[in-house]
Amino acid sequence: MAESTAISIKKFDGTDYKSWSLEVEILLEQKQVLGIVDGTEEAPEDATELKSWKKQHRIAQSTIFLAMERSLQQQYGVQKDAKALWDQLKEDYKSKVKLNVWALREEMSAVKLRDCENVQQYASMIQGHVHDFNLCADSSTGSGTMPKSEHSYYLMQSIPKDDDWRFFTQLMYDKIDTLADKPEVIVMKMKAHKARLQKKDDSDVAAIFSKLRTQSDKRRQTRESRKSWDSGSESDGSSLESERHRRRHTQERYRCHKVWHIARYCPSTAPVESGAPTETATAAAAAAAAAAAATTMTMTSIENYWITVTS
């Protein structure tokens, strides 16, 4: 037994006729009664075939009727012919659009790309307004439809003017001679540019998080190394103390070349209190004292020599 696929549609409330009519046509086609609504299947003359046709006709009529809001059901409930009901809905909506043709242009201008979830939603909203506008056209001659160049204009005029889109907009206007009558190409290029922007944003965010993660890891490693060096743990505290003791009592300081003290407390780098002699000053004083003693001894020796000679 073949499985049936149920289709649920939003009931028609007098707005967005294009989307609603497309969904109802799909539903009618699924029930194999679309030909009765579009006029391709007329009532047969044979009594047996007519009975079957009327059954299909009731299915088509009820499908359209149940797809409308209750207020519209009361308005169109008197119409018993499925095709007449379908055509009347279209004509009434077209008349309503004709009265608001300038409002349609304002609504198209109010659609902004930044307010839509993606380029597809933006393009669909513009396309819906264009379809409503074209309903006002003469169905036999096609006059009064919106030119594709105007459609392209509404697609381009609501693109953001920020840095992400400025270069793209300039490129599009440079090629406007070849793209004016191709709104579908403009939509395709907008989607491609949006995808590039999304890819760039994702890579930038990933790079930022990678950098922050690296910095955090470095800070964590530094904290752990300092903590283990300063305090140690119960398992390796003795080995750390032994290492400190070995460095303190075996390594010479590069300034004083002495051991038994750490660099922090090296006398050669310790601050000198005001008025206290430094090591350099002490050495200089000792050298001066030795020179003075030598001079004194020399003068004494000379005096003793002259005394010996003259006596």
C-alpha positions as CSV (number, residue, x, y, z in Angstrom):
1,M,0.0,0.0,0.0
2,A,1.4,3.4,-1.0
3,E,2.1,5.9,1.7
4,S,0.2,9.2,1.5
5,T,2.1,12.4,2.3
6,A,0.0,15.0,4.0
7,I,0.6,18.6,3.2
8,S,-0.2,21.3,5.7
9,I,-0.5,24.9,4.6
10,K,-1.2,28.2,6.3
11,K,-4.7,29.4,5.8
12,F,-5.2,32.3,3.4
13,D,-6.0,35.6,5.3
14,G,-6.0,37.9,2.3
15,T,-2.2,38.5,2.2
16,D,0.7,36.8,0.5
17,Y,-1.5,35.3,-2.2
18,K,1.5,34.0,-4.2
19,S,2.8,31.7,-1.6
20,W,-0.6,30.5,-0.6
21,S,-1.8,29.8,-4.2
22,L,1.4,27.8,-4.9
23,E,0.9,25.6,-1.9
24,V,-2.8,25.0,-2.7
25,E,-1.9,24.1,-6.3
26,I,0.5,21.5,-5.0
27,L,-2.2,20.1,-2.7
28,L,-4.7,20.0,-5.5
29,E,-2.2,18.2,-7.7
30,Q,-1.6,15.7,-5.0
31,K,-5.3,15.0,-4.9
32,Q,-5.4,14.8,-8.7
33,V,-8.0,17.5,-9.0
34,L,-5.9,20.5,-10.3
35,G,-7.2,20.1,-13.8
36,I,-10.8,20.9,-12.6
37,V,-9.5,24.1,-11.0
38,D,-7.4,25.4,-13.9
39,G,-10.1,24.4,-16.5
40,T,-8.3,21.7,-18.3
41,E,-10.8,19.1,-17.2
42,E,-14.4,20.1,-18.0
43,A,-17.5,18.3,-17.0
44,P,-18.1,15.3,-19.3
45,E,-21.4,14.5,-21.0
46,D,-21.4,10.8,-20.1
47,A,-23.5,10.2,-16.9
48,T,-21.1,7.7,-15.4
49,E,-18.1,9.9,-16.0
50,L,-20.0,13.0,-14.8
51,K,-20.7,11.3,-11.5
52,S,-17.0,10.7,-11.0
53,W,-16.2,14.2,-12.1
54,K,-18.6,15.7,-9.6
55,K,-17.0,13.8,-6.8
56,Q,-13.6,15.1,-7.8
57,H,-15.1,18.6,-8.1
58,R,-16.3,18.5,-4.5
59,I,-12.8,17.5,-3.4
60,A,-11.3,20.5,-5.2
61,Q,-13.9,22.9,-3.9
62,S,-13.5,21.7,-0.3
63,T,-9.7,21.9,-0.5
64,I,-9.7,25.5,-1.5
65,F,-12.5,26.4,0.9
66,L,-10.8,24.8,3.9
67,A,-7.5,26.5,3.1
68,M,-9.0,30.0,3.9
69,E,-9.6,31.7,7.2
70,R,-13.1,31.7,8.6
71,S,-13.8,35.3,7.6
72,L,-13.0,34.6,4.0
73,Q,-15.0,31.3,4.1
74,Q,-18.1,33.4,5.0
75,Q,-17.3,35.8,2.1
76,Y,-16.8,33.1,-0.6
77,G,-19.0,30.4,0.8
78,V,-21.8,31.2,-1.8
79,Q,-19.4,30.2,-4.7
80,K,-20.1,26.6,-5.4
81,D,-18.0,26.1,-8.5
82,A,-14.3,25.3,-7.8
83,K,-12.8,27.0,-10.9
84,A,-15.0,30.1,-10.4
85,L,-13.9,30.2,-6.7
86,W,-10.3,30.0,-7.6
87,D,-10.5,32.7,-10.3
88,Q,-12.5,35.0,-8.0
89,L,-9.9,34.8,-5.3
90,K,-7.2,35.7,-7.8
91,E,-9.1,38.7,-9.2
92,D,-10.1,40.0,-5.8
93,Y,-6.5,39.9,-4.7
94,K,-5.3,41.6,-7.9
95,S,-7.8,44.4,-7.4
96,K,-6.6,44.8,-3.8
97,V,-3.0,45.0,-5.1
98,K,-3.9,47.6,-7.8
99,L,-5.2,49.9,-5.1
100,N,-1.8,49.7,-3.3
101,V,0.7,49.6,-6.1
102,W,2.6,52.5,-4.7
103,A,2.6,50.9,-1.3
104,L,4.2,47.9,-2.9
105,R,7.1,50.0,-4.0
106,E,7.5,51.5,-0.6
107,E,7.4,48.0,1.0
108,M,10.1,46.8,-1.5
109,S,12.3,49.8,-0.5
110,A,11.7,49.0,3.2
111,V,13.1,45.5,2.9
112,K,16.7,45.5,4.1
113,L,19.3,42.8,3.8
114,R,20.6,43.4,7.3
115,D,17.1,42.6,8.7
116,C,16.9,39.2,7.0
117,E,18.4,36.0,8.2
118,N,20.1,35.3,4.8
119,V,20.3,36.4,1.2
120,Q,17.6,33.9,0.2
121,Q,15.0,35.3,2.5
122,Y,15.9,38.8,1.3
123,A,15.5,37.8,-2.3
124,S,12.2,35.9,-1.7
125,M,10.7,39.0,0.0
126,I,11.6,41.2,-3.0
127,Q,10.4,38.5,-5.4
128,G,7.0,38.3,-3.5
129,H,6.4,42.0,-3.9
130,V,7.4,41.9,-7.6
131,H,4.9,39.0,-8.1
132,D,2.1,41.1,-6.5
133,F,3.1,44.0,-8.7
134,N,2.9,41.8,-11.8
135,L,-0.6,40.7,-10.9
136,C,-1.8,44.1,-11.9
137,A,-0.4,43.6,-15.4
138,D,-2.5,42.9,-18.4
139,S,-2.6,39.1,-18.6
140,S,-3.0,39.1,-22.4
141,T,-0.3,41.6,-23.4
142,G,1.9,41.5,-20.3
143,S,2.0,45.3,-20.2
144,G,2.4,46.8,-16.8
145,T,4.8,44.2,-15.4
146,M,7.8,45.3,-13.4
147,P,10.9,45.4,-15.6
148,K,13.8,43.2,-14.6
149,S,16.0,46.2,-14.4
150,E,13.7,47.7,-11.7
151,H,13.7,44.3,-9.9
152,S,17.5,44.5,-9.9
153,Y,17.4,48.0,-8.6
154,Y,15.4,47.0,-5.5
155,L,17.8,44.1,-4.9
156,M,20.8,46.4,-5.0
157,Q,19.4,49.5,-3.2
158,S,19.0,47.7,0.2
159,I,22.5,46.2,0.4
160,P,24.4,47.4,3.5
161,K,26.7,50.3,3.0
162,D,29.4,49.0,5.4
163,D,32.9,47.9,4.6
164,D,31.9,44.3,4.1
165,W,29.6,45.1,1.2
166,R,31.0,48.4,-0.2
167,F,33.5,46.8,-2.6
168,F,30.9,44.2,-3.8
169,T,28.4,47.0,-4.5
170,Q,30.9,48.9,-6.4
171,L,31.7,45.9,-8.6
172,M,28.0,45.3,-9.2
173,Y,27.5,48.9,-10.3
174,D,30.5,48.7,-12.6
175,K,28.8,45.8,-14.4
176,I,25.3,47.2,-14.2
177,D,25.1,47.3,-18.1
178,T,25.3,43.5,-18.2
179,L,23.5,42.7,-14.9
180,A,20.6,45.1,-15.1
181,D,18.2,42.5,-16.7
182,K,19.5,39.6,-14.6
183,P,18.2,39.8,-11.0
184,E,18.7,36.1,-10.6
185,V,22.5,36.5,-11.3
186,I,22.7,39.3,-8.8
187,V,21.1,37.1,-6.1
188,M,23.6,34.3,-6.9
189,K,26.5,36.7,-6.6
190,M,25.1,38.1,-3.3
191,K,24.9,34.5,-1.9
192,A,28.5,33.8,-2.9
193,H,29.7,37.0,-1.3
194,K,27.8,36.3,1.9
195,A,29.4,32.9,2.0
196,R,32.9,34.4,1.7
197,L,32.1,36.9,4.5
198,Q,30.8,34.0,6.7
199,K,34.0,32.0,6.0
200,K,36.1,35.0,6.8
201,D,34.3,35.7,10.1
202,D,34.6,32.0,11.2
203,S,38.3,32.0,10.5
204,D,38.9,35.3,12.3
205,V,36.9,34.1,15.3
206,A,38.9,30.8,15.3
207,A,42.2,32.7,15.1
208,I,41.2,34.9,18.0
209,F,40.2,32.0,20.2
210,S,43.4,30.1,19.3
211,K,45.5,33.1,20.3
212,L,43.6,33.5,23.6
213,R,43.9,29.8,24.3
214,T,47.7,29.9,23.7
215,Q,48.1,32.9,26.0
216,S,46.0,31.2,28.7
217,D,48.0,28.0,28.4
218,K,51.3,30.0,28.8
219,R,50.0,31.8,31.9
220,R,48.8,28.6,33.4
221,Q,52.2,26.9,32.8
222,T,54.0,29.9,34.3
223,R,51.8,29.8,37.4
224,E,52.3,26.0,37.8
225,S,56.1,26.2,37.4
226,R,56.3,29.1,39.9
227,K,54.1,27.2,42.3
228,S,56.1,24.0,42.1
229,W,59.4,25.9,42.4
230,D,58.3,28.1,45.4
231,S,56.4,25.5,47.4
232,G,56.9,22.2,45.8
233,S,54.8,19.2,46.7
234,E,54.9,16.5,49.4
235,S,56.4,14.0,46.9
236,D,59.3,16.1,45.6
237,G,59.8,18.7,48.3
238,S,63.0,17.2,49.5
239,S,64.5,17.1,46.0
240,L,63.6,20.7,45.4
241,E,65.3,21.7,48.6
242,S,68.3,19.7,47.7
243,E,68.5,21.4,44.3
244,R,68.3,24.8,46.0
245,H,71.1,23.8,48.5
246,R,73.3,22.6,45.7
247,R,73.0,25.7,43.6
248,R,73.5,27.9,46.6
249,H,76.7,26.2,47.8
250,T,78.4,25.1,44.6
251,Q,77.6,27.8,41.9
252,E,79.8,30.9,41.9
253,R,78.1,34.2,41.4
254,Y,79.3,35.9,38.2
255,R,79.8,39.3,40.0
256,C,81.7,38.3,43.1
257,H,82.8,34.7,42.2
258,K,81.9,33.5,45.6
259,V,79.6,30.7,46.8
260,W,77.4,30.1,49.8
261,H,74.8,32.7,48.9
262,I,72.2,33.2,46.2
263,A,72.3,36.0,43.6
264,R,69.5,37.9,45.3
265,Y,71.7,38.4,48.4
266,C,75.0,38.8,46.7
267,P,77.0,41.6,48.4
268,S,78.3,43.0,45.1
269,T,74.7,43.8,44.1
270,A,73.3,44.7,47.5
271,P,72.2,48.3,48.0
272,V,74.6,50.4,50.1
273,E,73.2,52.4,53.0
274,S,73.8,56.1,53.2
275,G,77.2,56.8,54.9
276,A,78.4,53.2,54.8
277,P,81.7,52.5,52.9
278,T,81.4,50.3,49.9
279,E,83.8,47.4,49.0
280,T,85.5,49.5,46.3
281,A,86.0,52.4,48.7
282,T,87.4,50.1,51.4
283,A,89.9,48.6,48.9
284,A,91.0,52.0,47.8
285,A,91.5,53.2,51.4
286,A,93.6,50.1,52.1
287,A,95.7,50.7,49.0
288,A,96.2,54.3,50.0
289,A,97.3,53.3,53.5
290,A,99.8,50.8,52.1
291,A,101.3,53.4,49.8
292,A,101.5,55.9,52.7
293,A,103.3,53.2,54.9
294,A,105.7,52.5,52.1
295,T,106.5,56.2,51.6
296,T,107.0,56.5,55.4
297,M,109.4,53.6,55.4
298,T,111.3,55.0,52.4
299,M,111.7,58.4,54.1
300,T,112.9,56.7,57.3
301,S,115.4,54.7,55.4
302,I,116.8,57.8,53.6
303,E,117.1,59.7,56.9
304,N,118.9,56.8,58.6
305,Y,121.3,56.7,55.6
306,W,122.3,60.4,55.8
307,I,122.8,60.1,59.5
308,T,125.2,57.2,59.0
309,V,127.1,59.0,56.3
310,T,127.6,62.2,58.2
311,S,128.5,60.7,61.5
